[in-house]
Amino acid sequence: MKPSTLIVAVGLAATAVGLSAGAGLAQGPSGVIAQRADLMRRQAGDLGVVHNYVLGKATKAKAEAAAADLTNTTRKIPTVFPEGSGGTSPGGKFGTFATKPEIWSDWQGFLAAQKNAVQKAFALEAVVKTGNKKKIGAAFADLLKNGCTGCHTKFREQIKK
């Protein structure tokens, strides 16, 4: 791909992401919260597929697709956290969670945590392609511990019932 074509493609992608984030906020905070919950549920499903592959319960092709989707969805995380969209997610399998105000008061820290998760997801995607289940398990654990949990611990709280 020519550099000029790449620049145009990146610009179009950035515009699409910005429009989708703006559309979510235009729906009101509850619209964005629903989008955020959907994205996180999608990621949980993808993680489940990769985990099932390690356990011998899913195909490599499905694990590869799920890992690629994880890389893509972790890149989208900032778009579902526009300023002013704090609130409580709908309760689900893992409980009910609320955003902490630190997401927006420490936006650079939030973005750093998200970028770390993207790197961990990309590493998982790369190792899934090898089919080495031991290495996949290690990359999976690293993504959960240092990617997902690293962000969830600082920027969300579980609502106790």
C-alpha positions as CSV (number, residue, x, y, z in Angstrom):
1,M,0.0,0.0,0.0
2,K,1.3,3.4,-0.9
3,P,2.0,5.8,2.0
4,S,-0.6,8.3,0.6
5,T,-3.2,5.5,0.4
6,L,-2.4,4.5,3.9
7,I,-2.8,8.0,5.2
8,V,-6.3,8.3,3.5
9,A,-7.3,4.9,5.0
10,V,-6.2,5.9,8.5
11,G,-8.0,9.2,8.2
12,L,-11.2,7.5,7.0
13,A,-11.0,4.9,9.9
14,A,-10.4,7.7,12.4
15,T,-13.5,9.6,11.0
16,A,-15.6,6.4,11.3
17,V,-14.5,5.8,14.8
18,G,-15.3,9.4,15.8
19,L,-18.7,9.3,14.1
20,S,-19.6,6.1,15.9
21,A,-18.6,7.5,19.2
22,G,-20.5,10.7,18.5
23,A,-23.5,8.7,17.5
24,G,-23.4,6.7,20.7
25,L,-23.2,9.9,22.8
26,A,-26.1,11.4,20.8
27,Q,-28.2,8.5,21.9
28,G,-27.5,9.6,25.5
29,P,-25.3,8.0,28.1
30,S,-27.5,4.9,28.3
31,G,-26.9,4.3,24.5
32,V,-23.1,4.5,25.1
33,I,-23.4,2.3,28.2
34,A,-25.2,-0.3,26.2
35,Q,-22.6,-0.2,23.4
36,R,-19.9,-0.5,26.1
37,A,-21.6,-3.5,27.7
38,D,-22.0,-5.1,24.3
39,L,-18.3,-4.6,23.5
40,M,-17.2,-6.1,26.8
41,R,-19.6,-9.1,26.4
42,R,-18.2,-9.6,22.9
43,Q,-14.7,-9.6,24.3
44,A,-15.7,-12.1,27.0
45,G,-17.1,-14.4,24.3
46,D,-13.9,-14.1,22.3
47,L,-11.8,-14.9,25.4
48,G,-14.1,-17.9,26.0
49,V,-13.4,-19.2,22.5
50,V,-9.6,-18.9,22.9
51,H,-9.8,-20.6,26.3
52,N,-11.9,-23.4,24.9
53,Y,-9.3,-23.9,22.2
54,V,-6.6,-24.4,24.8
55,L,-8.9,-26.9,26.5
56,G,-9.5,-28.7,23.2
57,K,-13.1,-27.6,22.9
58,A,-12.8,-25.2,20.0
59,T,-11.1,-25.2,16.6
60,K,-7.9,-23.3,15.9
61,A,-9.8,-21.3,13.2
62,K,-12.4,-20.2,15.7
63,A,-9.6,-19.2,18.2
64,E,-7.8,-17.3,15.5
65,A,-11.0,-15.4,14.6
66,A,-11.7,-14.7,18.3
67,A,-8.2,-13.5,19.0
68,A,-8.3,-11.2,15.9
69,D,-11.6,-9.8,17.2
70,L,-10.1,-9.1,20.6
71,T,-7.3,-7.1,19.0
72,N,-9.9,-5.1,17.1
73,T,-12.3,-4.5,20.0
74,T,-9.6,-3.5,22.4
75,R,-8.6,-0.8,19.9
76,K,-12.3,0.5,20.1
77,I,-12.5,0.9,23.9
78,P,-11.9,4.7,24.0
79,T,-14.9,5.2,21.6
80,V,-17.3,3.7,24.1
81,F,-16.1,5.9,27.0
82,P,-16.8,9.4,25.7
83,E,-16.7,12.1,28.4
84,G,-20.1,12.3,30.3
85,S,-20.9,8.6,29.8
86,G,-20.4,7.4,33.3
87,G,-22.9,5.1,34.8
88,T,-23.8,1.6,35.7
89,S,-23.8,-1.2,33.2
90,P,-26.7,-3.5,32.9
91,G,-26.2,-6.5,35.3
92,G,-24.9,-9.6,33.6
93,K,-23.2,-12.9,34.2
94,F,-20.3,-11.3,36.0
95,G,-22.3,-8.8,38.0
96,T,-23.1,-5.1,37.7
97,F,-20.3,-2.6,37.2
98,A,-20.0,1.2,37.2
99,T,-17.4,3.4,35.7
100,K,-15.2,5.3,38.0
101,P,-14.7,9.1,37.4
102,E,-10.9,8.4,37.1
103,I,-11.5,7.3,33.5
104,W,-12.0,11.0,32.6
105,S,-9.9,12.7,35.3
106,D,-7.0,10.4,34.3
107,W,-7.8,10.0,30.6
108,Q,-4.1,9.6,29.7
109,G,-3.8,6.8,32.3
110,F,-6.9,5.2,30.9
111,L,-5.5,5.4,27.3
112,A,-2.2,3.9,28.5
113,A,-4.1,1.0,30.1
114,Q,-6.1,0.5,26.9
115,K,-3.0,0.6,24.8
116,N,-1.4,-2.0,27.1
117,A,-4.5,-4.2,26.6
118,V,-4.2,-3.8,22.8
119,Q,-0.6,-5.0,23.0
120,K,-1.5,-8.0,25.1
121,A,-4.4,-8.8,22.7
122,F,-2.1,-8.5,19.7
123,A,0.5,-10.8,21.4
124,L,-2.3,-13.4,22.1
125,E,-3.5,-13.1,18.5
126,A,0.1,-13.8,17.2
127,V,0.6,-16.8,19.5
128,V,-2.8,-18.3,18.7
129,K,-1.7,-18.5,15.0
130,T,1.2,-20.8,16.1
131,G,-1.2,-23.3,17.7
132,N,1.1,-23.8,20.7
133,K,-1.4,-24.2,23.5
134,K,1.1,-23.7,26.3
135,K,2.2,-20.4,24.9
136,I,-1.5,-19.4,24.1
137,G,-2.3,-20.2,27.8
138,A,0.5,-17.9,29.0
139,A,-0.5,-15.1,26.6
140,F,-4.1,-15.5,27.6
141,A,-3.3,-15.2,31.3
142,D,-1.1,-12.2,30.6
143,L,-3.9,-10.4,28.7
144,L,-6.4,-11.1,31.6
145,K,-4.0,-10.2,34.4
146,N,-2.1,-7.3,32.9
147,G,-4.5,-6.1,30.2
148,C,-8.1,-6.5,31.3
149,T,-7.7,-6.6,35.0
150,G,-5.2,-3.7,34.9
151,C,-7.8,-1.5,33.5
152,H,-10.8,-2.9,35.4
153,T,-9.2,-2.5,38.8
154,K,-8.4,1.2,38.4
155,F,-11.3,2.3,36.3
156,R,-14.4,0.3,37.2
157,E,-16.1,-0.9,40.4
158,Q,-18.5,-3.7,41.0
159,I,-21.8,-2.7,42.5
160,K,-22.7,-4.9,45.4
161,K,-26.3,-6.0,45.8
